[in-house]
Amino acid sequence: MGGQYRITGDNYPRMRRPRGRRRLAFLIVASVTALGLIGWGTLQLIDVFTGGDKAVAAGTKSGCASKASPSATASGASTASASAGTPPRPGQITVNVFNATPRSGLAKETADELKKRGFRIGDVGNAPKAYDKKVDGAGILLGAKGAAQAALPVLNTQLSGAQLKTDGRAKADQVDLILGTGFRNLTVKEDADKALAVLAQPRPTPSATKNGC
């Protein structure tokens, strides 16, 4: 080239990009990267504090769902009823009534009232020497070990405050009522009937709450 713009020497100007554009591009890339990291971190924190899908799956497997299915509820109720069992009716229990007090005729009066309430009556008379004049409370209900969760609780609805004991007898449906010096009367029939109705209701087994659901 000639004239006013003639270039002389061996040094030529270098063509460089403006520094402003490079800084702008760097800032954009850095901003996008930072936003991505923040979003990923937020998702991780949510999973940590909520337990994520794994916790939901684990809860479902363990049977702790917020609402049980109708079939599961029915099955649990039937199992609880079967485990609890049904207590015997008064007519299935034979009661021997013994008087351990100085009051005469007390055993017969009590036996007659129990008979009116549906119980079968066995022996009636004075208490054996092991108990005669030695029972301070309302009385003692005595039966086989198998009667502890059956006949004895049923008879206990008729005499509040009685002491329940078991012995080595074989028959679980035959129990003794030994009247003590603290005996006044049997439980009022209306109250005894209510207690029998409550006793007949099935109770849930403790295993239903073991898993904490």
Biotite code that builds the C-alpha atoms (Angstrom):
import biotite.structure as struc

atoms = struc.array([
    struc.Atom([0.000, 0.000, 0.000], chain_id="A", res_id=1, res_name="MET", atom_name="CA", element="C"),
    struc.Atom([1.217, 3.471, -0.638], chain_id="A", res_id=2, res_name="GLY", atom_name="CA", element="C"),
    struc.Atom([0.505, 6.961, 0.342], chain_id="A", res_id=3, res_name="GLY", atom_name="CA", element="C"),
    struc.Atom([-0.478, 7.932, 3.831], chain_id="A", res_id=4, res_name="GLN", atom_name="CA", element="C"),
    struc.Atom([-1.122, 4.350, 5.065], chain_id="A", res_id=5, res_name="TYR", atom_name="CA", element="C"),
    struc.Atom([2.152, 2.805, 3.988], chain_id="A", res_id=6, res_name="ARG", atom_name="CA", element="C"),
    struc.Atom([3.477, 0.128, 6.410], chain_id="A", res_id=7, res_name="ILE", atom_name="CA", element="C"),
    struc.Atom([7.153, -0.071, 6.954], chain_id="A", res_id=8, res_name="THR", atom_name="CA", element="C"),
    struc.Atom([9.329, -2.473, 8.948], chain_id="A", res_id=9, res_name="GLY", atom_name="CA", element="C"),
    struc.Atom([8.707, -6.107, 9.879], chain_id="A", res_id=10, res_name="ASP", atom_name="CA", element="C"),
    struc.Atom([6.257, -5.603, 12.823], chain_id="A", res_id=11, res_name="ASN", atom_name="CA", element="C"),
    struc.Atom([2.562, -6.005, 11.942], chain_id="A", res_id=12, res_name="TYR", atom_name="CA", element="C"),
    struc.Atom([-0.456, -5.346, 14.188], chain_id="A", res_id=13, res_name="PRO", atom_name="CA", element="C"),
    struc.Atom([-2.157, -8.495, 15.684], chain_id="A", res_id=14, res_name="ARG", atom_name="CA", element="C"),
    struc.Atom([-5.913, -8.973, 15.374], chain_id="A", res_id=15, res_name="MET", atom_name="CA", element="C"),
    struc.Atom([-7.333, -9.652, 18.935], chain_id="A", res_id=16, res_name="ARG", atom_name="CA", element="C"),
    struc.Atom([-10.907, -10.119, 20.167], chain_id="A", res_id=17, res_name="ARG", atom_name="CA", element="C"),
    struc.Atom([-12.130, -7.497, 22.532], chain_id="A", res_id=18, res_name="PRO", atom_name="CA", element="C"),
    struc.Atom([-11.594, -8.457, 26.159], chain_id="A", res_id=19, res_name="ARG", atom_name="CA", element="C"),
    struc.Atom([-15.173, -7.469, 27.102], chain_id="A", res_id=20, res_name="GLY", atom_name="CA", element="C"),
    struc.Atom([-16.759, -10.307, 25.131], chain_id="A", res_id=21, res_name="ARG", atom_name="CA", element="C"),
    struc.Atom([-14.547, -12.938, 26.723], chain_id="A", res_id=22, res_name="ARG", atom_name="CA", element="C"),
    struc.Atom([-15.471, -11.762, 30.194], chain_id="A", res_id=23, res_name="ARG", atom_name="CA", element="C"),
    struc.Atom([-19.166, -11.803, 29.330], chain_id="A", res_id=24, res_name="LEU", atom_name="CA", element="C"),
    struc.Atom([-18.976, -15.364, 28.008], chain_id="A", res_id=25, res_name="ALA", atom_name="CA", element="C"),
    struc.Atom([-17.122, -16.505, 31.129], chain_id="A", res_id=26, res_name="PHE", atom_name="CA", element="C"),
    struc.Atom([-19.710, -14.925, 33.424], chain_id="A", res_id=27, res_name="LEU", atom_name="CA", element="C"),
    struc.Atom([-22.581, -16.620, 31.557], chain_id="A", res_id=28, res_name="ILE", atom_name="CA", element="C"),
    struc.Atom([-20.985, -20.081, 31.792], chain_id="A", res_id=29, res_name="VAL", atom_name="CA", element="C"),
    struc.Atom([-20.184, -19.601, 35.490], chain_id="A", res_id=30, res_name="ALA", atom_name="CA", element="C"),
    struc.Atom([-23.738, -18.475, 36.251], chain_id="A", res_id=31, res_name="SER", atom_name="CA", element="C"),
    struc.Atom([-25.313, -21.490, 34.503], chain_id="A", res_id=32, res_name="VAL", atom_name="CA", element="C"),
    struc.Atom([-22.980, -23.873, 36.337], chain_id="A", res_id=33, res_name="THR", atom_name="CA", element="C"),
    struc.Atom([-23.742, -22.296, 39.716], chain_id="A", res_id=34, res_name="ALA", atom_name="CA", element="C"),
    struc.Atom([-27.496, -22.482, 39.149], chain_id="A", res_id=35, res_name="LEU", atom_name="CA", element="C"),
    struc.Atom([-27.198, -26.150, 38.204], chain_id="A", res_id=36, res_name="GLY", atom_name="CA", element="C"),
    struc.Atom([-25.235, -26.964, 41.352], chain_id="A", res_id=37, res_name="LEU", atom_name="CA", element="C"),
    struc.Atom([-27.744, -25.101, 43.539], chain_id="A", res_id=38, res_name="ILE", atom_name="CA", element="C"),
    struc.Atom([-30.668, -26.997, 42.011], chain_id="A", res_id=39, res_name="GLY", atom_name="CA", element="C"),
    struc.Atom([-28.964, -30.368, 42.424], chain_id="A", res_id=40, res_name="TRP", atom_name="CA", element="C"),
    struc.Atom([-28.074, -29.577, 46.041], chain_id="A", res_id=41, res_name="GLY", atom_name="CA", element="C"),
    struc.Atom([-31.648, -28.578, 46.801], chain_id="A", res_id=42, res_name="THR", atom_name="CA", element="C"),
    struc.Atom([-32.970, -31.898, 45.484], chain_id="A", res_id=43, res_name="LEU", atom_name="CA", element="C"),
    struc.Atom([-30.480, -33.805, 47.632], chain_id="A", res_id=44, res_name="GLN", atom_name="CA", element="C"),
    struc.Atom([-31.557, -31.911, 50.753], chain_id="A", res_id=45, res_name="LEU", atom_name="CA", element="C"),
    struc.Atom([-35.220, -32.646, 50.019], chain_id="A", res_id=46, res_name="ILE", atom_name="CA", element="C"),
    struc.Atom([-34.445, -36.368, 49.712], chain_id="A", res_id=47, res_name="ASP", atom_name="CA", element="C"),
    struc.Atom([-32.506, -36.322, 52.976], chain_id="A", res_id=48, res_name="VAL", atom_name="CA", element="C"),
    struc.Atom([-35.254, -34.669, 55.035], chain_id="A", res_id=49, res_name="PHE", atom_name="CA", element="C"),
    struc.Atom([-38.226, -36.438, 53.445], chain_id="A", res_id=50, res_name="THR", atom_name="CA", element="C"),
    struc.Atom([-36.715, -39.884, 53.060], chain_id="A", res_id=51, res_name="GLY", atom_name="CA", element="C"),
    struc.Atom([-37.396, -39.961, 49.346], chain_id="A", res_id=52, res_name="GLY", atom_name="CA", element="C"),
    struc.Atom([-39.062, -42.754, 47.458], chain_id="A", res_id=53, res_name="ASP", atom_name="CA", element="C"),
    struc.Atom([-37.100, -45.387, 49.398], chain_id="A", res_id=54, res_name="LYS", atom_name="CA", element="C"),
    struc.Atom([-38.796, -44.434, 52.654], chain_id="A", res_id=55, res_name="ALA", atom_name="CA", element="C"),
    struc.Atom([-42.212, -44.652, 51.001], chain_id="A", res_id=56, res_name="VAL", atom_name="CA", element="C"),
    struc.Atom([-41.388, -48.053, 49.592], chain_id="A", res_id=57, res_name="ALA", atom_name="CA", element="C"),
    struc.Atom([-40.062, -49.259, 52.940], chain_id="A", res_id=58, res_name="ALA", atom_name="CA", element="C"),
    struc.Atom([-43.201, -48.057, 54.707], chain_id="A", res_id=59, res_name="GLY", atom_name="CA", element="C"),
    struc.Atom([-45.388, -49.913, 52.236], chain_id="A", res_id=60, res_name="THR", atom_name="CA", element="C"),
    struc.Atom([-43.421, -53.149, 52.668], chain_id="A", res_id=61, res_name="LYS", atom_name="CA", element="C"),
    struc.Atom([-43.639, -52.982, 56.456], chain_id="A", res_id=62, res_name="SER", atom_name="CA", element="C"),
    struc.Atom([-47.426, -52.609, 56.356], chain_id="A", res_id=63, res_name="GLY", atom_name="CA", element="C"),
    struc.Atom([-47.428, -49.079, 57.826], chain_id="A", res_id=64, res_name="CYS", atom_name="CA", element="C"),
    struc.Atom([-49.470, -47.519, 55.068], chain_id="A", res_id=65, res_name="ALA", atom_name="CA", element="C"),
    struc.Atom([-51.617, -44.590, 56.150], chain_id="A", res_id=66, res_name="SER", atom_name="CA", element="C"),
    struc.Atom([-54.791, -46.472, 55.322], chain_id="A", res_id=67, res_name="LYS", atom_name="CA", element="C"),
    struc.Atom([-55.142, -50.243, 55.493], chain_id="A", res_id=68, res_name="ALA", atom_name="CA", element="C"),
    struc.Atom([-57.194, -52.120, 52.943], chain_id="A", res_id=69, res_name="SER", atom_name="CA", element="C"),
    struc.Atom([-60.643, -53.385, 54.031], chain_id="A", res_id=70, res_name="PRO", atom_name="CA", element="C"),
    struc.Atom([-59.553, -57.013, 53.622], chain_id="A", res_id=71, res_name="SER", atom_name="CA", element="C"),
    struc.Atom([-56.530, -56.504, 55.885], chain_id="A", res_id=72, res_name="ALA", atom_name="CA", element="C"),
    struc.Atom([-58.691, -54.827, 58.526], chain_id="A", res_id=73, res_name="THR", atom_name="CA", element="C"),
    struc.Atom([-61.236, -57.638, 58.485], chain_id="A", res_id=74, res_name="ALA", atom_name="CA", element="C"),
    struc.Atom([-58.508, -60.260, 58.707], chain_id="A", res_id=75, res_name="SER", atom_name="CA", element="C"),
    struc.Atom([-56.917, -58.521, 61.696], chain_id="A", res_id=76, res_name="GLY", atom_name="CA", element="C"),
    struc.Atom([-60.249, -58.267, 63.505], chain_id="A", res_id=77, res_name="ALA", atom_name="CA", element="C"),
    struc.Atom([-61.039, -61.955, 62.996], chain_id="A", res_id=78, res_name="SER", atom_name="CA", element="C"),
    struc.Atom([-57.565, -62.972, 64.194], chain_id="A", res_id=79, res_name="THR", atom_name="CA", element="C"),
    struc.Atom([-57.904, -60.828, 67.324], chain_id="A", res_id=80, res_name="ALA", atom_name="CA", element="C"),
    struc.Atom([-61.337, -62.314, 68.063], chain_id="A", res_id=81, res_name="SER", atom_name="CA", element="C"),
    struc.Atom([-60.055, -65.854, 67.630], chain_id="A", res_id=82, res_name="ALA", atom_name="CA", element="C"),
    struc.Atom([-57.025, -65.204, 69.866], chain_id="A", res_id=83, res_name="SER", atom_name="CA", element="C"),
    struc.Atom([-59.047, -63.580, 72.622], chain_id="A", res_id=84, res_name="ALA", atom_name="CA", element="C"),
    struc.Atom([-61.651, -66.374, 72.601], chain_id="A", res_id=85, res_name="GLY", atom_name="CA", element="C"),
    struc.Atom([-65.172, -66.274, 74.013], chain_id="A", res_id=86, res_name="THR", atom_name="CA", element="C"),
    struc.Atom([-65.621, -66.686, 77.785], chain_id="A", res_id=87, res_name="PRO", atom_name="CA", element="C"),
    struc.Atom([-67.990, -69.445, 78.930], chain_id="A", res_id=88, res_name="PRO", atom_name="CA", element="C"),
    struc.Atom([-71.581, -68.607, 79.745], chain_id="A", res_id=89, res_name="ARG", atom_name="CA", element="C"),
    struc.Atom([-72.788, -68.868, 83.356], chain_id="A", res_id=90, res_name="PRO", atom_name="CA", element="C"),
    struc.Atom([-74.739, -72.022, 82.441], chain_id="A", res_id=91, res_name="GLY", atom_name="CA", element="C"),
    struc.Atom([-71.460, -73.709, 81.455], chain_id="A", res_id=92, res_name="GLN", atom_name="CA", element="C"),
    struc.Atom([-69.870, -73.132, 84.871], chain_id="A", res_id=93, res_name="ILE", atom_name="CA", element="C"),
    struc.Atom([-70.486, -75.230, 88.004], chain_id="A", res_id=94, res_name="THR", atom_name="CA", element="C"),
    struc.Atom([-69.961, -73.300, 91.231], chain_id="A", res_id=95, res_name="VAL", atom_name="CA", element="C"),
    struc.Atom([-69.311, -74.902, 94.596], chain_id="A", res_id=96, res_name="ASN", atom_name="CA", element="C"),
    struc.Atom([-70.295, -72.431, 97.319], chain_id="A", res_id=97, res_name="VAL", atom_name="CA", element="C"),
    struc.Atom([-68.549, -72.689, 100.687], chain_id="A", res_id=98, res_name="PHE", atom_name="CA", element="C"),
    struc.Atom([-69.076, -70.588, 103.801], chain_id="A", res_id=99, res_name="ASN", atom_name="CA", element="C"),
    struc.Atom([-65.910, -69.605, 105.679], chain_id="A", res_id=100, res_name="ALA", atom_name="CA", element="C"),
    struc.Atom([-67.733, -67.202, 108.037], chain_id="A", res_id=101, res_name="THR", atom_name="CA", element="C"),
    struc.Atom([-69.570, -67.710, 111.367], chain_id="A", res_id=102, res_name="PRO", atom_name="CA", element="C"),
    struc.Atom([-72.854, -66.686, 109.679], chain_id="A", res_id=103, res_name="ARG", atom_name="CA", element="C"),
    struc.Atom([-75.089, -69.701, 109.159], chain_id="A", res_id=104, res_name="SER", atom_name="CA", element="C"),
    struc.Atom([-77.023, -70.276, 105.949], chain_id="A", res_id=105, res_name="GLY", atom_name="CA", element="C"),
    struc.Atom([-74.854, -67.867, 103.962], chain_id="A", res_id=106, res_name="LEU", atom_name="CA", element="C"),
    struc.Atom([-73.647, -70.475, 101.466], chain_id="A", res_id=107, res_name="ALA", atom_name="CA", element="C"),
    struc.Atom([-77.169, -71.619, 100.578], chain_id="A", res_id=108, res_name="LYS", atom_name="CA", element="C"),
    struc.Atom([-78.487, -68.081, 100.149], chain_id="A", res_id=109, res_name="GLU", atom_name="CA", element="C"),
    struc.Atom([-75.613, -67.212, 97.835], chain_id="A", res_id=110, res_name="THR", atom_name="CA", element="C"),
    struc.Atom([-75.951, -70.452, 95.874], chain_id="A", res_id=111, res_name="ALA", atom_name="CA", element="C"),
    struc.Atom([-79.668, -69.832, 95.327], chain_id="A", res_id=112, res_name="ASP", atom_name="CA", element="C"),
    struc.Atom([-78.956, -66.345, 93.958], chain_id="A", res_id=113, res_name="GLU", atom_name="CA", element="C"),
    struc.Atom([-76.231, -67.619, 91.633], chain_id="A", res_id=114, res_name="LEU", atom_name="CA", element="C"),
    struc.Atom([-78.633, -70.265, 90.355], chain_id="A", res_id=115, res_name="LYS", atom_name="CA", element="C"),
    struc.Atom([-81.147, -67.539, 89.509], chain_id="A", res_id=116, res_name="LYS", atom_name="CA", element="C"),
    struc.Atom([-78.426, -65.801, 87.511], chain_id="A", res_id=117, res_name="ARG", atom_name="CA", element="C"),
    struc.Atom([-77.846, -68.890, 85.380], chain_id="A", res_id=118, res_name="GLY", atom_name="CA", element="C"),
    struc.Atom([-74.934, -70.646, 87.079], chain_id="A", res_id=119, res_name="PHE", atom_name="CA", element="C"),
    struc.Atom([-74.944, -74.358, 87.773], chain_id="A", res_id=120, res_name="ARG", atom_name="CA", element="C"),
    struc.Atom([-74.575, -75.171, 91.456], chain_id="A", res_id=121, res_name="ILE", atom_name="CA", element="C"),
    struc.Atom([-72.437, -78.016, 92.802], chain_id="A", res_id=122, res_name="GLY", atom_name="CA", element="C"),
    struc.Atom([-71.573, -78.564, 96.464], chain_id="A", res_id=123, res_name="ASP", atom_name="CA", element="C"),
    struc.Atom([-72.912, -76.165, 99.102], chain_id="A", res_id=124, res_name="VAL", atom_name="CA", element="C"),
    struc.Atom([-71.710, -76.091, 102.718], chain_id="A", res_id=125, res_name="GLY", atom_name="CA", element="C"),
    struc.Atom([-68.994, -75.011, 105.102], chain_id="A", res_id=126, res_name="ASN", atom_name="CA", element="C"),
    struc.Atom([-65.511, -74.213, 103.836], chain_id="A", res_id=127, res_name="ALA", atom_name="CA", element="C"),
    struc.Atom([-62.651, -76.740, 104.208], chain_id="A", res_id=128, res_name="PRO", atom_name="CA", element="C"),
    struc.Atom([-60.443, -76.377, 107.282], chain_id="A", res_id=129, res_name="LYS", atom_name="CA", element="C"),
    struc.Atom([-57.715, -74.696, 105.223], chain_id="A", res_id=130, res_name="ALA", atom_name="CA", element="C"),
    struc.Atom([-60.087, -71.751, 104.648], chain_id="A", res_id=131, res_name="TYR", atom_name="CA", element="C"),
    struc.Atom([-62.695, -71.921, 107.423], chain_id="A", res_id=132, res_name="ASP", atom_name="CA", element="C"),
    struc.Atom([-62.677, -68.648, 109.402], chain_id="A", res_id=133, res_name="LYS", atom_name="CA", element="C"),
    struc.Atom([-59.449, -67.678, 107.618], chain_id="A", res_id=134, res_name="LYS", atom_name="CA", element="C"),
    struc.Atom([-60.759, -65.559, 104.713], chain_id="A", res_id=135, res_name="VAL", atom_name="CA", element="C"),
    struc.Atom([-60.839, -61.893, 105.690], chain_id="A", res_id=136, res_name="ASP", atom_name="CA", element="C"),
    struc.Atom([-61.976, -60.374, 102.386], chain_id="A", res_id=137, res_name="GLY", atom_name="CA", element="C"),
    struc.Atom([-65.181, -60.741, 100.413], chain_id="A", res_id=138, res_name="ALA", atom_name="CA", element="C"),
    struc.Atom([-64.204, -64.184, 99.251], chain_id="A", res_id=139, res_name="GLY", atom_name="CA", element="C"),
    struc.Atom([-61.905, -66.397, 97.208], chain_id="A", res_id=140, res_name="ILE", atom_name="CA", element="C"),
    struc.Atom([-62.605, -67.758, 93.747], chain_id="A", res_id=141, res_name="LEU", atom_name="CA", element="C"),
    struc.Atom([-60.686, -71.016, 93.333], chain_id="A", res_id=142, res_name="LEU", atom_name="CA", element="C"),
    struc.Atom([-60.326, -73.083, 90.170], chain_id="A", res_id=143, res_name="GLY", atom_name="CA", element="C"),
    struc.Atom([-58.001, -74.910, 87.810], chain_id="A", res_id=144, res_name="ALA", atom_name="CA", element="C"),
    struc.Atom([-55.205, -73.079, 85.979], chain_id="A", res_id=145, res_name="LYS", atom_name="CA", element="C"),
    struc.Atom([-57.262, -73.310, 82.824], chain_id="A", res_id=146, res_name="GLY", atom_name="CA", element="C"),
    struc.Atom([-60.064, -71.400, 84.541], chain_id="A", res_id=147, res_name="ALA", atom_name="CA", element="C"),
    struc.Atom([-57.896, -68.326, 85.190], chain_id="A", res_id=148, res_name="ALA", atom_name="CA", element="C"),
    struc.Atom([-58.836, -66.821, 81.819], chain_id="A", res_id=149, res_name="GLN", atom_name="CA", element="C"),
    struc.Atom([-62.284, -68.390, 81.525], chain_id="A", res_id=150, res_name="ALA", atom_name="CA", element="C"),
    struc.Atom([-64.604, -69.474, 84.360], chain_id="A", res_id=151, res_name="ALA", atom_name="CA", element="C"),
    struc.Atom([-63.000, -67.455, 87.162], chain_id="A", res_id=152, res_name="LEU", atom_name="CA", element="C"),
    struc.Atom([-63.320, -64.029, 85.466], chain_id="A", res_id=153, res_name="PRO", atom_name="CA", element="C"),
    struc.Atom([-66.956, -64.836, 84.640], chain_id="A", res_id=154, res_name="VAL", atom_name="CA", element="C"),
    struc.Atom([-67.741, -65.703, 88.255], chain_id="A", res_id=155, res_name="LEU", atom_name="CA", element="C"),
    struc.Atom([-65.776, -62.647, 89.393], chain_id="A", res_id=156, res_name="ASN", atom_name="CA", element="C"),
    struc.Atom([-68.377, -60.404, 87.730], chain_id="A", res_id=157, res_name="THR", atom_name="CA", element="C"),
    struc.Atom([-70.793, -61.562, 90.435], chain_id="A", res_id=158, res_name="GLN", atom_name="CA", element="C"),
    struc.Atom([-68.570, -60.698, 93.410], chain_id="A", res_id=159, res_name="LEU", atom_name="CA", element="C"),
    struc.Atom([-66.340, -57.647, 93.290], chain_id="A", res_id=160, res_name="SER", atom_name="CA", element="C"),
    struc.Atom([-63.296, -57.649, 95.526], chain_id="A", res_id=161, res_name="GLY", atom_name="CA", element="C"),
    struc.Atom([-62.874, -61.409, 95.520], chain_id="A", res_id=162, res_name="ALA", atom_name="CA", element="C"),
    struc.Atom([-59.408, -62.944, 95.291], chain_id="A", res_id=163, res_name="GLN", atom_name="CA", element="C"),
    struc.Atom([-58.708, -65.268, 92.343], chain_id="A", res_id=164, res_name="LEU", atom_name="CA", element="C"),
    struc.Atom([-56.596, -68.400, 92.948], chain_id="A", res_id=165, res_name="LYS", atom_name="CA", element="C"),
    struc.Atom([-55.813, -71.590, 91.049], chain_id="A", res_id=166, res_name="THR", atom_name="CA", element="C"),
    struc.Atom([-55.069, -75.146, 92.163], chain_id="A", res_id=167, res_name="ASP", atom_name="CA", element="C"),
    struc.Atom([-54.273, -78.512, 90.590], chain_id="A", res_id=168, res_name="GLY", atom_name="CA", element="C"),
    struc.Atom([-57.797, -79.673, 89.797], chain_id="A", res_id=169, res_name="ARG", atom_name="CA", element="C"),
    struc.Atom([-58.510, -81.047, 86.338], chain_id="A", res_id=170, res_name="ALA", atom_name="CA", element="C"),
    struc.Atom([-61.922, -79.586, 85.508], chain_id="A", res_id=171, res_name="LYS", atom_name="CA", element="C"),
    struc.Atom([-61.699, -75.960, 84.368], chain_id="A", res_id=172, res_name="ALA", atom_name="CA", element="C"),
    struc.Atom([-65.481, -75.526, 84.326], chain_id="A", res_id=173, res_name="ASP", atom_name="CA", element="C"),
    struc.Atom([-65.925, -76.305, 88.044], chain_id="A", res_id=174, res_name="GLN", atom_name="CA", element="C"),
    struc.Atom([-64.862, -73.586, 90.480], chain_id="A", res_id=175, res_name="VAL", atom_name="CA", element="C"),
    struc.Atom([-65.235, -72.801, 94.176], chain_id="A", res_id=176, res_name="ASP", atom_name="CA", element="C"),
    struc.Atom([-66.651, -69.668, 95.744], chain_id="A", res_id=177, res_name="LEU", atom_name="CA", element="C"),
    struc.Atom([-65.404, -69.402, 99.320], chain_id="A", res_id=178, res_name="ILE", atom_name="CA", element="C"),
    struc.Atom([-67.242, -66.659, 101.185], chain_id="A", res_id=179, res_name="LEU", atom_name="CA", element="C"),
    struc.Atom([-65.102, -64.599, 103.585], chain_id="A", res_id=180, res_name="GLY", atom_name="CA", element="C"),
    struc.Atom([-65.918, -62.494, 106.603], chain_id="A", res_id=181, res_name="THR", atom_name="CA", element="C"),
    struc.Atom([-65.954, -59.348, 104.450], chain_id="A", res_id=182, res_name="GLY", atom_name="CA", element="C"),
    struc.Atom([-68.785, -60.702, 102.269], chain_id="A", res_id=183, res_name="PHE", atom_name="CA", element="C"),
    struc.Atom([-72.058, -58.797, 102.367], chain_id="A", res_id=184, res_name="ARG", atom_name="CA", element="C"),
    struc.Atom([-73.893, -59.428, 99.099], chain_id="A", res_id=185, res_name="ASN", atom_name="CA", element="C"),
    struc.Atom([-73.264, -60.442, 95.542], chain_id="A", res_id=186, res_name="LEU", atom_name="CA", element="C"),
    struc.Atom([-72.821, -57.671, 92.980], chain_id="A", res_id=187, res_name="THR", atom_name="CA", element="C"),
    struc.Atom([-76.128, -56.091, 91.946], chain_id="A", res_id=188, res_name="VAL", atom_name="CA", element="C"),
    struc.Atom([-77.476, -58.148, 89.038], chain_id="A", res_id=189, res_name="LYS", atom_name="CA", element="C"),
    struc.Atom([-77.687, -55.197, 86.627], chain_id="A", res_id=190, res_name="GLU", atom_name="CA", element="C"),
    struc.Atom([-74.032, -54.312, 87.251], chain_id="A", res_id=191, res_name="ASP", atom_name="CA", element="C"),
    struc.Atom([-73.012, -57.961, 86.984], chain_id="A", res_id=192, res_name="ALA", atom_name="CA", element="C"),
    struc.Atom([-74.811, -58.292, 83.645], chain_id="A", res_id=193, res_name="ASP", atom_name="CA", element="C"),
    struc.Atom([-72.989, -55.210, 82.313], chain_id="A", res_id=194, res_name="LYS", atom_name="CA", element="C"),
    struc.Atom([-69.671, -56.660, 83.435], chain_id="A", res_id=195, res_name="ALA", atom_name="CA", element="C"),
    struc.Atom([-70.485, -59.933, 81.681], chain_id="A", res_id=196, res_name="LEU", atom_name="CA", element="C"),
    struc.Atom([-71.298, -58.072, 78.460], chain_id="A", res_id=197, res_name="ALA", atom_name="CA", element="C"),
    struc.Atom([-67.957, -56.238, 78.578], chain_id="A", res_id=198, res_name="VAL", atom_name="CA", element="C"),
    struc.Atom([-66.122, -59.479, 79.289], chain_id="A", res_id=199, res_name="LEU", atom_name="CA", element="C"),
    struc.Atom([-67.728, -61.135, 76.266], chain_id="A", res_id=200, res_name="ALA", atom_name="CA", element="C"),
    struc.Atom([-66.397, -58.478, 73.864], chain_id="A", res_id=201, res_name="GLN", atom_name="CA", element="C"),
    struc.Atom([-63.319, -59.588, 71.860], chain_id="A", res_id=202, res_name="PRO", atom_name="CA", element="C"),
    struc.Atom([-60.070, -57.797, 72.732], chain_id="A", res_id=203, res_name="ARG", atom_name="CA", element="C"),
    struc.Atom([-57.195, -57.058, 70.287], chain_id="A", res_id=204, res_name="PRO", atom_name="CA", element="C"),
    struc.Atom([-53.934, -58.897, 70.774], chain_id="A", res_id=205, res_name="THR", atom_name="CA", element="C"),
    struc.Atom([-50.796, -56.964, 71.773], chain_id="A", res_id=206, res_name="PRO", atom_name="CA", element="C"),
    struc.Atom([-48.976, -58.089, 68.572], chain_id="A", res_id=207, res_name="SER", atom_name="CA", element="C"),
    struc.Atom([-51.145, -55.692, 66.526], chain_id="A", res_id=208, res_name="ALA", atom_name="CA", element="C"),
    struc.Atom([-49.157, -52.734, 67.849], chain_id="A", res_id=209, res_name="THR", atom_name="CA", element="C"),
    struc.Atom([-45.645, -54.167, 67.981], chain_id="A", res_id=210, res_name="LYS", atom_name="CA", element="C"),
    struc.Atom([-44.549, -52.612, 64.695], chain_id="A", res_id=211, res_name="ASN", atom_name="CA", element="C"),
    struc.Atom([-45.491, -49.119, 65.970], chain_id="A", res_id=212, res_name="GLY", atom_name="CA", element="C"),
    struc.Atom([-47.912, -48.359, 63.112], chain_id="A", res_id=213, res_name="CYS", atom_name="CA", element="C"),
])
